[in-house]
């Protein structure tokens, strides 16, 4: 995602330098990143299987596993409990 947004912004700058597109009045990068993250959140919520497995696990950790609090070790170490033996 990071590289895609940077490449798109670079292509936009190139297009402005060549005169193909007009120069925007404001920086479009924050809007582009907000749209990309919005799409990621939507896909995670409604079409999780379409996301890359590492992105799925990161999003699961951030938005589901981090909602559960056991004790201070969750904050300091890792907040996903291992199954009891």
N, C-alpha and C positions, 0 to 999 in steps of 0.2 A: 504494500500500500504506500509506504513511504517513497519508494523509488518511482512508482507510477505517478504519484502526485507531483514529484519533482520534475520528472520528464515532461509531463503535460504543461507545467508552468514554464519550463525551458522552451518548449515548442511554441507556447504563446508569446514569449518574449521574442523568439526568432521571427514569428509572424508579424509582430509589431515593428521590429527592425527592418524587415523587408517591405513593410507597408501593406501587407495582406489583411491585417486586422487593426482596428483603431485601438489606441491606448486607453485602457479603462481608467475611470476616475478614482477607483479604489483598488486595493490589493485583492485579487480573486483567490489567493491561496487559502485563507481561512474558510471561505465558502466551499471550495473544493474539498478540503479535509472534512468539513462538517457533513457534506453530502456522502462522502465515502464512509465515514463512521456511522452515519444514519443507515446506510445500506447494510453495513455489517451487522448492526443491531437488529435490523428488520430480518435479515437472513438468519441470524442466530435465534431469534424468537419464533419464526414461522417455518423456516426451511433449513434447520441446523445441519442436516446431512449433506447439504451442498457445499458447506464450508470445508476448507482444508482441515485435516485432523488436528494439527498443532494449533490452529486458530480456534477450533472448537474447544479444545482442552483449556486454552488460555481464557476464553470467554466464560467457560463453565467455572473455572477457578475464580475469576473476577466477579461474576454476577450471580453465582449460586452458592459455591462453597464458602465464599467470604461472608455470607449472610448468617452463618452458624457460628456461635461463640461458645466455647467450652470453658476455657480459662486463659490466663495470660500467655501460655505457651502458643496459643493460636496466633497471637499478635507477634510474638518474638521469633517463632520457629516456622511453623507451617500449619495452616488452619484446616487441613483435611485429616481426619482421624483414620488410622488404619484399622481394619476389622479386628475384633478381638480374636485371640487364638483359642 
